[in-house]
Amino acid sequence: MASSIAKQLEIAVDKKFSAVVVSLSGATYEGGTANGMRAIVKKLNDLSVKLKITIAFIDYSIPLYKHLKTLSKNTQLKLFKNISATKLFLDPKAYKSGMRVLIYDEDKENAKELSKELSKYGYTIVVADDASDFQYLCSNKSSDIIITHSSLNSSSKVKNIEKKNISLSKKLIINLPVFMDTAVETLVSFTGLEAEKLSHSIKKFDLDSSADIVCSVMHFSGDLNGYFALLFPKDIVLIAMESFIGEKIDENDNASIMDGVGEFCNVITGSAKTILSNKNIKVVFELPKTYVCVDLIRNEIGGRNGIWIDMQLAGKPYYMFITE
């Protein structure tokens, strides 16, 4: 198998392909074949490093996935559920090209700077001409992301937009789409489910203490500083994890559920770190802390305003919160 793939890799490099995808549909795993699979993974990883090309496995069975996950842990090999997830994850520009970002700032130069920066990464940018235009564009809900630094309610013509102080730095605000994109792309690639960003607002961490929620919080520092929190209602955690591993999860197995959310958080911030590094932004993420108690989450994050992002996975809500 490795020899056959090696030949395909030579062709892929010659044709300047960006990746080679190996389908394991129909392949089975037995304990006795462990050494053979280990040798294949090592050979393909060596080739991936040598030829500087991405190699991904897809269409694997659950027993095979568990074994591959262990074997590929410290390699450059990728694991994706199916070809659709692979394309989305390895070609994020195809996703980004459909993302509309609405920008409004009374400081025209600042709006221009934001537009120029985000355009580099494949987003569709719409800049509002004035407060009235901004309110109209907000009302038709055609934008996926909205960025504004302005005191929009300073004019009597602008209604229903609350003035709020946000503690996030300009640099972090500009890079918020990185966190949003990686959250969507990671969950789609891991679970094969449809994920999307619905809306966002500026506010403190605001969740009822009785909410049945699982949250992973990660502090980051460096060129950007703050807290990244990923929050799942418990029922959507079960859907995500069961789609990810392909088997039923015990709803009372809190340890596994918390580990799963922590792993999602790790992968999302790991992908974000890579993208930020390519932009010469150095960020260090601490290990995630996972909670099922809302009050403990609030104590960890603090009382500052941040960006609360409403998202959706398989038609059910989950949330992201970012603050400094």
matplotlib code that plots the C-alpha trace (Angstrom):
import matplotlib.pyplot as plt

x = [0.0, 2.7, 4.7, 1.6, 0.9, 4.5, 4.2, 1.1, 3.0, 5.7, 3.0, 1.3, 4.5, 5.3, 1.8, 2.2, -0.9, -1.3, -2.4, -2.9, -6.0, -6.0, -9.5, -9.7, -13.3, -13.7, -10.5, -10.6, -8.4, -7.4, -5.0, -2.6, -2.1, -0.9, 2.8, 1.9, -0.2, 2.5, 5.0, 2.6, 2.0, 5.8, 6.5, 3.8, 4.8, 8.5, 7.3, 5.1, 8.0, 10.4, 8.2, 6.5, 3.0, 0.0, -1.3, -4.7, -6.6, -10.4, -13.4, -12.0, -13.9, -14.2, -11.8, -9.3, -9.8, -8.9, -5.7, -4.8, -5.3, -2.8, -0.3, -0.5, -0.4, 3.1, 3.1, 2.1, -0.6, -4.2, -7.4, -10.7, -14.1, -14.9, -13.8, -16.1, -14.6, -11.1, -11.8, -13.2, -10.3, -7.5, -8.9, -10.3, -10.4, -13.3, -15.2, -13.9, -14.8, -18.5, -18.0, -19.4, -17.8, -19.6, -17.4, -18.5, -16.3, -16.8, -13.0, -12.9, -9.1, -9.7, -12.5, -10.2, -7.4, -9.7, -11.1, -7.6, -6.4, -9.3, -9.4, -6.0, -7.5, -10.3, -13.3, -16.0, -15.9, -18.8, -18.0, -21.0, -21.0, -22.6, -24.6, -27.9, -26.3, -24.8, -28.2, -29.8, -27.1, -27.4, -31.2, -31.1, -28.8, -26.7, -23.4, -21.7, -19.4, -19.9, -17.0, -17.4, -15.4, -17.8, -20.2, -23.2, -25.8, -24.2, -26.7, -30.4, -31.1, -29.5, -31.8, -31.6, -27.8, -26.5, -23.2, -20.8, -17.2, -15.2, -11.8, -10.5, -7.5, -7.8, -5.4, -7.5, -10.7, -9.1, -8.2, -11.5, -12.5, -9.5, -11.1, -14.6, -13.4, -11.3, -14.2, -16.5, -14.0, -12.8, -16.2, -17.3, -14.2, -14.4, -18.1, -19.2, -22.1, -23.1, -21.8, -22.2, -21.8, -25.2, -24.6, -22.4, -22.8, -20.6, -21.3, -20.0, -20.1, -23.8, -25.2, -27.8, -26.1, -28.5, -27.6, -26.6, -23.4, -19.9, -17.3, -13.6, -11.6, -8.1, -5.9, -3.6, -0.8, 1.9, 1.1, -2.5, -3.8, -7.1, -9.4, -11.0, -14.1, -16.0, -19.4, -21.7, -25.1, -24.7, -27.0, -25.0, -21.7, -23.2, -24.2, -20.8, -18.8, -21.0, -20.7, -16.9, -16.2, -19.2, -20.6, -22.9, -21.7, -23.0, -24.7, -23.5, -19.9, -18.9, -15.2, -15.3, -17.6, -15.3, -12.3, -14.1, -14.9, -11.3, -10.0, -12.2, -10.9, -7.3, -7.7, -9.5, -6.8, -4.1, -5.4, -5.8, -2.2, -0.9, -2.9, -1.8, 1.8, 1.6, 0.6, 3.7, 1.5, 3.0, 0.5, 0.9, -2.2, -2.3, -3.9, -7.7, -9.6, -13.0, -16.0, -19.7, -20.4, -21.3, -20.1, -16.7, -16.5, -17.5, -14.8, -12.2, -13.0, -13.8, -16.3, -14.9, -16.9, -16.0, -17.4, -20.2, -20.7, -23.8, -23.0, -24.9, -24.0, -26.5, -29.2, -28.5, -26.8, -23.3, -21.3, -17.9, -16.7, -13.5, -12.3, -9.1]
y = [0.0, 2.5, 1.8, 2.4, 5.7, 6.7, 6.4, 8.6, 11.1, 11.4, 12.3, 14.7, 16.5, 16.7, 18.2, 20.5, 19.1, 20.5, 17.2, 13.4, 11.8, 8.1, 6.5, 3.6, 2.7, -1.0, -1.4, -3.4, -3.4, -6.4, -6.4, -8.6, -6.0, -3.3, -3.5, -3.3, -0.2, 1.4, 0.9, 2.4, 5.5, 5.9, 5.6, 8.0, 10.6, 10.4, 11.0, 13.8, 15.5, 14.8, 15.9, 18.7, 17.6, 16.9, 13.3, 12.7, 9.5, 9.5, 7.0, 4.9, 2.6, 3.5, 0.7, 1.8, 5.5, 4.9, 3.1, 5.7, 8.5, 7.0, 6.3, 9.7, 11.7, 13.1, 13.0, 15.4, 13.0, 14.3, 12.4, 13.5, 11.9, 12.3, 14.0, 17.0, 17.7, 17.3, 19.9, 22.3, 22.0, 21.9, 24.6, 27.2, 29.9, 28.1, 28.7, 32.2, 33.4, 33.1, 35.0, 38.5, 40.9, 44.2, 47.1, 50.4, 53.1, 56.9, 57.0, 56.3, 55.6, 52.9, 51.3, 51.3, 49.7, 47.0, 46.3, 46.1, 43.7, 41.3, 41.3, 39.6, 36.5, 36.0, 37.5, 39.5, 42.9, 45.4, 48.9, 50.9, 54.6, 56.0, 55.0, 54.8, 52.6, 50.4, 50.0, 49.0, 46.5, 45.0, 44.7, 42.6, 40.0, 39.3, 39.6, 36.8, 39.0, 42.6, 44.8, 48.3, 50.5, 53.4, 55.1, 54.5, 55.8, 59.3, 60.3, 60.6, 58.9, 55.6, 53.5, 50.2, 49.9, 50.0, 51.8, 49.4, 49.6, 46.6, 45.7, 43.8, 45.3, 46.5, 43.7, 41.0, 42.4, 42.3, 38.6, 37.5, 35.9, 33.5, 32.1, 32.0, 30.2, 27.6, 26.8, 26.2, 24.4, 22.1, 21.0, 20.4, 18.4, 16.4, 15.6, 15.9, 18.1, 21.5, 24.3, 28.1, 31.4, 33.1, 36.4, 38.2, 40.8, 42.8, 41.9, 40.2, 36.5, 36.1, 32.7, 31.4, 29.6, 26.7, 26.1, 22.5, 23.5, 22.2, 24.9, 24.8, 28.0, 28.7, 31.7, 33.0, 35.5, 37.0, 39.4, 38.8, 38.4, 37.1, 34.2, 31.9, 30.0, 27.3, 26.5, 23.6, 22.7, 19.1, 17.7, 19.2, 17.9, 14.4, 14.9, 16.3, 13.6, 10.7, 12.1, 12.4, 8.9, 7.1, 5.5, 6.2, 8.2, 7.7, 11.0, 10.5, 10.0, 13.6, 12.8, 11.8, 14.6, 17.2, 15.6, 15.9, 19.6, 20.2, 18.4, 20.5, 23.6, 22.4, 21.7, 25.0, 27.1, 24.9, 25.7, 29.4, 29.5, 28.2, 30.8, 33.6, 32.4, 32.7, 36.3, 36.8, 37.0, 34.9, 33.5, 30.9, 29.0, 27.4, 24.0, 24.3, 24.1, 22.5, 23.2, 22.1, 24.9, 28.3, 30.1, 28.6, 29.6, 33.2, 33.2, 32.1, 34.6, 37.6, 40.4, 42.3, 42.8, 40.6, 39.2, 36.6, 34.7, 32.6, 29.6, 26.5, 22.8, 20.5, 23.1, 23.3, 26.3, 26.5, 29.5, 31.2, 34.0, 35.9, 38.6, 40.1]
z = [0.0, 1.0, -2.2, -4.3, -2.6, -2.9, -6.7, -6.6, -4.4, -7.1, -9.6, -7.2, -6.5, -10.3, -10.9, -7.9, -6.1, -2.6, -1.0, -1.5, 0.0, 0.9, 1.1, 3.6, 2.6, 3.1, 5.0, 8.2, 11.3, 13.3, 16.2, 14.3, 11.6, 14.0, 13.0, 9.3, 9.9, 12.0, 9.2, 6.6, 8.8, 9.3, 5.6, 4.6, 7.2, 6.0, 2.5, 3.6, 5.3, 2.5, -0.4, 1.6, 0.7, 2.9, 3.1, 4.6, 5.4, 5.0, 5.0, 7.9, 10.2, 13.9, 15.0, 12.3, 13.2, 16.9, 15.9, 13.3, 15.7, 18.1, 15.3, 13.6, 16.8, 16.3, 12.5, 9.8, 8.5, 8.6, 9.5, 8.0, 8.1, 4.3, 1.2, 1.8, 5.1, 3.6, 0.9, 3.4, 5.8, 3.2, 1.0, 3.5, 0.8, -0.8, 2.5, 3.1, -0.3, 0.7, 4.0, 4.0, 6.4, 7.1, 8.3, 9.6, 11.3, 11.5, 11.1, 7.3, 7.4, 10.0, 8.0, 4.9, 6.9, 8.2, 4.7, 3.2, 5.9, 5.7, 1.9, 2.0, 3.4, 0.9, 2.6, 0.8, 2.3, 2.5, 4.0, 5.1, 3.9, 7.1, 10.2, 8.2, 5.6, 8.4, 10.1, 6.8, 6.0, 9.5, 9.2, 6.1, 7.9, 4.8, 6.6, 8.4, 10.5, 11.6, 12.7, 14.1, 16.6, 16.4, 18.8, 16.5, 18.9, 19.0, 16.3, 17.0, 13.7, 14.8, 17.0, 18.8, 18.8, 22.4, 23.0, 24.8, 25.7, 24.5, 26.0, 23.0, 21.2, 17.6, 16.6, 18.2, 16.7, 13.2, 13.8, 15.2, 11.9, 12.3, 15.5, 13.9, 10.7, 12.5, 14.9, 11.9, 9.8, 12.6, 13.7, 10.1, 9.4, 12.6, 12.6, 9.0, 10.3, 9.0, 11.2, 10.8, 12.6, 13.2, 15.0, 17.5, 20.2, 22.6, 26.2, 29.4, 29.7, 30.2, 30.8, 33.4, 36.2, 35.8, 32.2, 31.3, 29.5, 28.9, 28.4, 27.6, 28.4, 27.1, 27.9, 25.1, 25.2, 23.0, 20.2, 21.1, 24.7, 26.0, 26.7, 24.2, 25.4, 23.5, 25.0, 24.1, 25.6, 26.7, 24.1, 21.2, 22.7, 22.5, 18.9, 17.9, 19.7, 18.4, 14.8, 15.4, 16.6, 15.1, 18.2, 21.1, 24.0, 27.6, 28.5, 32.1, 31.1, 32.1, 31.9, 28.3, 27.4, 29.0, 27.3, 24.0, 24.3, 25.5, 22.4, 20.1, 21.8, 21.4, 17.7, 17.0, 18.7, 17.2, 13.7, 14.7, 15.9, 12.6, 10.6, 12.9, 12.7, 8.9, 9.5, 11.7, 14.8, 17.6, 20.1, 22.9, 24.0, 27.4, 28.0, 28.1, 31.3, 31.0, 33.2, 33.6, 36.2, 34.7, 37.9, 37.6, 33.9, 34.8, 37.6, 35.1, 32.4, 34.6, 34.2, 31.1, 27.9, 25.0, 21.8, 22.3, 19.1, 18.5, 16.3, 15.1, 14.6, 13.0, 13.6, 17.3, 19.1, 20.5, 21.5, 21.5, 23.8, 23.3, 25.8, 27.0]

ax = plt.figure().add_subplot(projection="3d")
ax.plot(x, y, z, "-o")
ax.set_aspect("equal")
plt.show()
